[in-house]
Amino acid sequence: EWCRGAPVVDADWTLLSPDGSKYVGPVAARDASDRRLMQPHGPRGTLKYGNGDTYSGAFVHGKRAGYGTAVFRNGETFDGEWHDDHISLNGAGTLTLHDGTTHVFTKPPP
């Protein structure tokens, strides 16, 4: 959504990438000097990657961060904490393998 030549950032957007990825959710400007360049940013959004993987959850400046769920094209899922676009090595979550085996991770003690 646009208003007076600038994007309205507190609305859901659909972003399409050349690799076939599609994001739906809130966005933020990548660069404060050019608000036309938008990226996923907010507490909830869904990104379907061109390879078939899907992530639904929080984004910070275009990266998976906070809580989210990924469904991978091989049938495995991870539901839990993310940091800097990767599964958090210090977070909690559940990994479910394609055969139904689950691995539950907890936060390490402080």
VENFENFEN-V54877 format. One record per helix or strand. SS is the DSSP state (@ for helix, = for strand). FROM is the first residue (numbers start at 1). LEN is the number of residues. If there is no record, write none. Layout:
ss: (SS SS)
from: (FROM FROM)
len: (LEN LEN)
//
This chain:
ss: (= = = = = = = = = = =)
from: (2 6 13 22 34 54 63 77 86 93 102)
len: (2 2 4 10 15 7 9 7 2 4 4)
//
